[in-house]
Amino acid sequence: MSKFIKGEMQMMKNLKFHKIVMATKRKWIPALPTIFVSIFLFLTILPLFGIQYVIMCSFLALFFRTRHLQDFRPRVLVKTGIIMLLVCFFAFLATRNLALCIVLNFFVPFFIAGLLTNKFNPKAYFVYGMEFVFLQLMPINSDQLPTQALCLIYGYTIVVFSLYLYSRLIKRKRHYGTVRKGMKTLSIQFKKLINNEDFQTEISSLSQMMYHMNHVIYSSRNYNYLATGYGKVNYYFMLIFQRFHYIFHNFSREELFKTDEDYAYFQTLSELFLCIEKNLNQEDNDDLIQSLNQFMEEHTLSSSKANEAMQECLSILNYALFTITLVSNERPEKDWKVPASSNPIKNIRLLFSLDRFQIRFALRLAVVLCISFAFSYGTGFNHSYWYPMSAFLMLMPYSEESTMKINNRILGTMAGLCIVFFLMGIFKSFASHLIIIIIMTCFMYAAPITSWTMTMYTTCYGMALTTLALDRKEAILLRLLYVALAAITTWLANHFLLPNTAESEFKNSVGSLFDIDIKLIRELQKWKTKEVDMDVFRNLIVHSHLISNEIQSYINTHLTKEEQDFYSQLLPLNQKLISEMEQLNSYLRHHKELIDFTDNLLLEQLFSNLEDATKRICFSYTSNQLTSFVMPTKNLHTYGTLDDNLYFNDLAFNCIKSIEELTNLSTKAPLQELQR
């Protein structure tokens, strides 16, 4: 019996040890590339350029950390290098005199955050902002500027080479992984549909893929163009997934499967989609296109409207397979231009619009850095640069995250100083300081980036450098003083200087969702006078998906059960409306021969009523009262000249139905929501 108990205890110990090993692997293996690059930069910059330039290791290693899991993109890396050199020059100018310090520490952070940051990518400013702040911490004279620029070029070259080497070793290439996964998911969905099985898992999976693809599309844009070639292809496949998602919700199983030929249709299509998933490539898709064309010619559904919807969707797939072989992943699509209304360079008023998330944060960041650096430069106190450095690291785009950073910074700093007080009292040689720096580098990049422990390791790292030239006790007291000063400044700015709270941004997102609906309807109304601006249309569709994802993330963690239930109905309804408007637009562009545009009262009244209804719904959600109004009904078809057999007719009235459902849902909105 005792042997059995001992055996069980040994098994439990082995299991516990195995869990520890696996947890250690998950923690350290992903961090090893960044650790290696950071240590290499430190050990080479120190002897080549001197200790005052090792500050560059921080933001260069961070840049590697944020980029190494992405593809190696030479064009983007060259642009980043040029921007870093410009930021380096501005940081040098900011240390020349107090006037330049105040002016540049206001305008440079403002433009970095204002032009790079948004709700969908709130940390895009961080590396450049960190460079601008950190390079001011060790002021140089004019004679040292070429050395500093050379050191930056050297360090950045090492980072770029490391990114290239990592991409070669991992052999990670873009093969449209989400697109392939989506095609396979649709294939499974077709089979389950045939067998009358539940495919809710596939629907959920496809929805997440669409959100991810919209992030990919948005991240590939720049200030002039909406997407690169990679983003363009993802956009078309996102539309394909969105349309299939709509088709399977709009058509009943009885309507899709009327005959044996209908079963054969989806069985063959399932096999074809699997073939596309396996053989999709960027060089030659002629065989896939030929197979798809042959399928479209030889197979039809018995329901004419369902067949029309499927044919439209497969036509986009055909075009996407052809387009993927023509585009360059990295090159911007110059026929997809960012609308002037969304471009802060062409529309300078956007940079002064205080209702925009990024401008509110940019102004807050600029004011905090301006005050803290002016204090540091104006007083000349010993190591006062710790004040702006700490303030920069504490101040985040969202108030809640900034509060967490303040707490973590204080706790991590105190813990780190305790460790420093102990270690530096024992190890006083230059070599021992270097060893401590290397050890702290390892722990620093293995720690979770949002944790207080990372601050503890970074404090040890910085203090190991500082105590080479400054008394240990004096350094600890000064560090505590400036961290406390930074915490007070950041807290005040966080609460009283245009704060971005998660709750306020949630409310703005709900309003933006309906505002996008209104803008899309207005674009559709151009059918009679001029062509719809497809750049505007694409931009709005992508933004709608991204905002929906923001709302979904918030409601999962911040709302009551009643509110979660409400929004779990609202978001799918709104996405259904977006899909309907996208398909209506496609019809208006590509099937003009089927629709009589001359004095068509149906279309005029349809879009006019839809816009009015959406405005009123938006007002209901963003004010403290609900409004009532009359929705158009199916009696409208008596004013039009549309053929009832057209799928467009169904789309138009489904659009009306979606608006009606949103209207009905707004009357059930939780009281808490209407009082926000």
Sequence and secondary structure as in RCSB ss.txt:
>XXXX:A:sequence
MSKFIKGEMQMMKNLKFHKIVMATKRKWIPALPTIFVSIFLFLTILPLFGIQYVIMCSFLALFFRTRHLQDFRPR
VLVKTGIIMLLVCFFAFLATRNLALCIVLNFFVPFFIAGLLTNKFNPKAYFVYGMEFVFLQLMPINSDQLPTQAL
CLIYGYTIVVFSLYLYSRLIKRKRHYGTVRKGMKTLSIQFKKLINNEDFQTEISSLSQMMYHMNHVIYSSRNYNY
LATGYGKVNYYFMLIFQRFHYIFHNFSREELFKTDEDYAYFQTLSELFLCIEKNLNQEDNDDLIQSLNQFMEEHT
LSSSKANEAMQECLSILNYALFTITLVSNERPEKDWKVPASSNPIKNIRLLFSLDRFQIRFALRLAVVLCISFAF
SYGTGFNHSYWYPMSAFLMLMPYSEESTMKINNRILGTMAGLCIVFFLMGIFKSFASHLIIIIIMTCFMYAAPIT
SWTMTMYTTCYGMALTTLALDRKEAILLRLLYVALAAITTWLANHFLLPNTAESEFKNSVGSLFDIDIKLIRELQ
KWKTKEVDMDVFRNLIVHSHLISNEIQSYINTHLTKEEQDFYSQLLPLNQKLISEMEQLNSYLRHHKELIDFTDN
LLLEQLFSNLEDATKRICFSYTSNQLTSFVMPTKNLHTYGTLDDNLYFNDLAFNCIKSIEELTNLSTKAPLQELQ
R
>XXXX:A:secstr
 HHHHHHHHHHHHHHHHHHHHHHHHHHHTTTHHHHHHHHHHHHHHHHHH GGGTTHHHHHHHHHHHHTTS   HH
HHHHHHHHHHHHHHHHHHTTT HHHHHHHHHHHHHHHHHHH BTTBTTTTHHHHHHHHHTTSS   GGGHHHHHH
HHHHHHHHHHHHHHHHHHHHT     HHHHHHHHHHHHHHHHHHTT   HHHHHHHHHHHHHHHHHHHHT  SSB
S BHHHHHHHHHHHHHHHHHHHHHHS HHHH SSHHHHHHHHHHHHHHHHHHHH  SS  HHHHHHHHHHHHH  
 SSHHHHHHHHHHHHHHHHHHHHTTTS SSSB TTSB  GGG TTT GGGGG TTSHHHHHHHHHHHHHHHHHHH
HHHH  TTTTHHHHHHHHH  SSHHHHHHHHHHHHHHHHHHHHHHHHHHHH  SHHHHHHHHHHHHHHHHHS TT
SHHHHHHHHHHHHHHHTTTS HHHHHHHHHHHHHHHHHHHHHHHHHSS   HHHHHHHHHHHHHHHHHHHHHHHG
GGTTS   HHHHHHHHHHHHHHHHHHHHHHHHHS HHHHHHHHHHHHHHHHHHHHHHHHHHHHHH GGGS  TT 
HHHHHHHHHHHHHHHHHHHHHHSSS        GGGGGG    TTSHHHHHHHHHHHHHHHHHHHHTT  HHHHT
 
